[in-house]
Amino acid sequence: MRQKLLDLHEIQKIDLEIRDVEKGSDSYTDRLHKLEDSIKQIRTEVETLTQQREVLVRETKVLEGTVQAETLKLKKWEVRLIEIRNQREYLALSREVEASKRANRDAEEKIVELMGQRDAIDKQLDTLQDRLAEEEVDYEGEKATVEREMGSAQARIVALTERRNVLVPKIPKPLLAKYEAVRAKRLGLGLVPVVGGACHGCNMRLPPQLYNILQRGDTIEQCPSCQRIIVWDHFLLEEAPAASEKSAGAAP
């Protein structure tokens, strides 16, 4: 049973490493998503400003057309003023001329204001276009980097999974099922060592009788507090030198 616990502990280490690699992969995609969101935001700002600029251009053209029409009308009225001999008609047309001139001045001032707003938008658009170009270049570079890192991560996960698949058949199915169930509930830790009589998962001290049973290594035990499968840390310490000797012996 001790060897089964050691094999399960090795599976636990593999599972934790796979989890860490997957988390790293998530961070890679998060980096890309942030750049994508930033690019989308800039494009939205560019689109909004472009629409505002188009509105200003249309308003300016309307006002310019109005000024042009009013100017032609004023020329006709001014010629007519010279020809009018009736004082009442003359005064009435004079008032119309002055009102039209004021309207033209107001329209011309509005045109100047609209052109100023358009120039300001043009400057903003230039700045945003430069930012957009830079961020698109950054995105392409980051995308290439992420693709390489994701490829390495996937290769690592495949290698770890192959190692895990070799160990799984050595574990009794009920024990493996219990480990998987606990691991799902306990932040990925289904098996933990007991160090100095305390569970390394929740730091609770084991009852002395349970601790004595655990040191025999003959049965599968769980922490009464967190329900994780527990193994005496001395077994793991004994396993580490043995594994090192096997590696040394395999070396040419």
Legacy VTK file of the C-alpha trace (Angstrom):
# vtk DataFile Version 3.0
C-alpha trace
ASCII
DATASET POLYDATA
POINTS 252 float
0.000 0.000 0.000
2.937 2.280 0.690
4.062 2.037 -2.934
0.563 2.851 -4.144
0.599 5.984 -2.002
3.986 6.932 -3.428
2.703 6.421 -6.968
-0.368 8.483 -6.129
1.878 11.203 -4.720
3.760 11.211 -8.024
0.440 11.565 -9.846
-0.378 14.469 -7.519
2.877 16.200 -8.478
2.106 15.685 -12.160
-1.430 17.029 -11.732
-0.128 20.127 -9.973
2.422 20.735 -12.689
-0.249 20.329 -15.389
-2.420 22.796 -13.474
0.433 25.313 -13.323
1.176 24.913 -17.029
-2.518 25.422 -17.851
-2.618 28.524 -15.664
0.409 29.822 -17.537
-1.401 29.175 -20.803
-4.369 31.153 -19.521
-2.056 34.051 -18.708
-0.733 33.975 -22.286
-4.239 34.274 -23.729
-5.095 36.952 -21.165
-2.208 39.050 -22.460
-3.539 38.741 -26.000
-7.088 39.527 -24.907
-5.922 42.712 -23.197
-4.180 43.858 -26.374
-7.236 42.922 -28.442
-9.493 44.886 -26.085
-7.195 47.905 -26.289
-7.180 47.751 -30.109
-10.981 47.421 -30.178
-11.306 50.412 -27.866
-9.062 52.565 -30.077
-10.967 51.495 -33.191
-14.242 52.382 -31.487
-12.864 55.818 -30.587
-11.661 56.287 -34.168
-15.079 55.305 -35.512
-16.878 57.629 -33.086
-14.630 60.587 -33.925
-14.914 59.869 -37.660
-18.701 59.963 -37.382
-18.530 63.209 -35.417
-16.259 64.665 -38.090
-18.672 63.664 -40.835
-21.503 65.409 -38.981
-19.387 68.566 -38.702
-18.528 68.412 -42.405
-22.217 68.085 -43.338
-23.228 70.953 -41.046
-20.455 73.112 -42.497
-21.549 72.393 -46.072
-25.156 73.249 -45.217
-24.108 76.538 -43.640
-21.784 77.363 -46.540
-24.649 76.715 -48.956
-26.926 78.949 -46.892
-24.327 81.754 -46.825
-23.810 81.460 -50.570
-27.555 81.623 -51.254
-28.024 84.532 -48.852
-25.091 86.398 -50.441
-26.634 86.116 -53.892
-29.971 87.264 -52.489
-28.312 90.232 -50.767
-26.714 91.357 -54.029
-30.122 91.397 -55.679
-31.668 93.263 -52.756
-28.895 95.857 -52.736
-29.446 96.524 -56.439
-33.166 96.818 -55.799
-32.576 99.262 -52.928
-30.959 101.638 -55.367
-33.981 101.467 -57.624
-36.699 101.849 -54.914
-38.294 105.277 -54.650
-40.947 104.427 -52.060
-39.587 105.221 -48.584
-41.727 102.638 -46.761
-40.713 99.888 -49.186
-37.107 101.054 -48.958
-37.088 100.813 -45.127
-38.760 97.414 -45.157
-36.222 95.997 -47.608
-33.362 97.641 -45.666
-34.451 95.765 -42.551
-34.522 92.518 -44.535
-31.017 93.233 -45.837
-29.634 93.868 -42.339
-31.328 90.773 -40.955
-29.870 88.690 -43.780
-26.396 90.149 -43.206
-26.616 89.312 -39.471
-27.712 85.784 -40.325
-24.761 85.457 -42.689
-22.321 86.703 -40.062
-23.727 84.238 -37.534
-23.476 81.439 -40.076
-19.879 82.372 -40.937
-18.944 82.433 -37.246
-20.566 79.017 -36.842
-18.617 77.750 -39.851
-15.361 78.920 -38.249
-16.378 77.198 -34.999
-17.221 73.952 -36.795
-13.927 74.025 -38.698
-12.083 74.480 -35.406
-13.885 71.456 -33.970
-13.044 69.475 -37.096
-9.349 70.408 -36.823
-9.343 69.274 -33.180
-10.916 65.953 -34.181
-8.351 65.551 -36.982
-5.541 65.898 -34.424
-7.191 63.324 -32.160
-7.629 60.968 -35.094
-3.968 61.329 -36.070
-2.917 60.464 -32.508
-5.298 57.497 -32.331
-4.203 56.176 -35.716
-0.574 56.265 -34.571
-1.504 54.436 -31.348
-3.533 51.910 -33.298
-0.657 51.188 -35.667
1.742 50.707 -32.730
-0.624 48.435 -30.834
-1.347 46.342 -33.918
2.398 45.796 -34.347
2.687 44.908 -30.635
-0.245 42.524 -30.984
1.300 40.664 -33.898
4.588 40.336 -32.024
2.840 39.197 -28.852
0.696 36.778 -30.833
3.789 35.102 -32.270
5.326 34.864 -28.797
2.132 33.446 -27.295
1.825 30.860 -30.057
5.363 29.656 -29.283
4.694 29.586 -25.544
1.371 27.816 -26.042
3.061 25.230 -28.228
5.689 24.593 -25.550
3.002 24.419 -22.869
0.947 21.948 -24.878
3.991 19.764 -25.481
4.721 19.831 -21.746
1.135 18.852 -20.912
1.318 15.960 -23.394
4.552 14.698 -21.810
3.135 15.006 -18.292
-0.073 13.264 -19.303
1.911 10.378 -20.766
3.801 10.008 -17.479
0.508 10.121 -15.590
-1.026 7.458 -17.831
1.846 5.115 -16.953
1.164 5.524 -13.212
-2.631 5.432 -13.229
-2.960 1.643 -13.840
-0.868 1.060 -10.703
-3.484 2.751 -8.520
-6.612 0.820 -7.440
-9.670 2.341 -9.064
-11.473 3.095 -5.754
-8.385 4.923 -4.454
-7.960 6.871 -7.687
-11.665 7.810 -7.679
-11.387 9.005 -4.078
-8.291 11.040 -4.936
-10.009 12.668 -7.935
-13.112 13.505 -5.867
-11.102 15.102 -3.072
-8.822 16.920 -5.520
-11.838 18.484 -7.222
-13.048 19.899 -3.913
-9.697 20.893 -2.406
-7.992 23.291 -4.815
-6.317 20.495 -6.781
-4.782 18.797 -3.709
-6.172 15.293 -3.249
-3.160 13.894 -1.398
-0.853 15.661 1.054
1.983 14.634 3.385
1.712 14.661 7.140
4.665 16.557 8.588
5.394 16.334 12.316
1.961 14.910 12.988
0.097 17.721 11.172
-1.751 17.597 7.849
0.156 19.653 5.291
-3.107 20.519 3.561
-5.041 22.142 6.427
-2.342 22.272 9.187
-4.568 20.370 11.640
-2.826 17.909 13.956
-3.835 14.293 13.562
-5.065 12.220 16.532
-2.076 10.233 17.907
-3.691 6.881 17.096
-4.271 7.868 13.459
-0.729 9.196 13.197
0.627 5.845 14.435
-1.495 3.964 11.893
-0.311 6.298 9.146
3.339 5.535 9.904
2.781 1.841 9.181
1.803 2.617 5.601
-0.543 -0.367 5.426
-3.841 1.462 4.885
-5.328 4.436 3.061
-6.124 7.214 5.523
-7.719 10.631 5.190
-7.350 13.767 7.247
-10.343 14.021 9.610
-10.447 17.775 9.015
-10.007 18.369 5.258
-10.640 14.782 4.038
-7.517 14.767 1.891
-5.695 11.476 1.484
-2.626 11.604 3.711
0.802 10.002 3.582
3.592 10.095 6.151
6.272 12.480 4.899
9.071 10.055 5.869
7.919 7.713 3.091
8.367 10.531 0.607
11.781 11.406 2.022
12.837 7.776 1.682
11.545 7.691 -1.881
13.509 10.762 -2.972
17.019 9.256 -2.469
15.855 6.006 -4.074
14.667 7.863 -7.138
17.980 9.750 -7.298
19.950 6.465 -7.162
17.843 5.044 -10.017
18.556 8.136 -12.108
22.276 7.943 -11.350
22.354 4.252 -12.232
20.664 4.914 -15.552
23.249 7.548 -16.496
25.998 6.418 -18.930
LINES 1 253
252 0 1 2 3 4 5 6 7 8 9 10 11 12 13 14 15 16 17 18 19 20 21 22 23 24 25 26 27 28 29 30 31 32 33 34 35 36 37 38 39 40 41 42 43 44 45 46 47 48 49 50 51 52 53 54 55 56 57 58 59 60 61 62 63 64 65 66 67 68 69 70 71 72 73 74 75 76 77 78 79 80 81 82 83 84 85 86 87 88 89 90 91 92 93 94 95 96 97 98 99 100 101 102 103 104 105 106 107 108 109 110 111 112 113 114 115 116 117 118 119 120 121 122 123 124 125 126 127 128 129 130 131 132 133 134 135 136 137 138 139 140 141 142 143 144 145 146 147 148 149 150 151 152 153 154 155 156 157 158 159 160 161 162 163 164 165 166 167 168 169 170 171 172 173 174 175 176 177 178 179 180 181 182 183 184 185 186 187 188 189 190 191 192 193 194 195 196 197 198 199 200 201 202 203 204 205 206 207 208 209 210 211 212 213 214 215 216 217 218 219 220 221 222 223 224 225 226 227 228 229 230 231 232 233 234 235 236 237 238 239 240 241 242 243 244 245 246 247 248 249 250 251
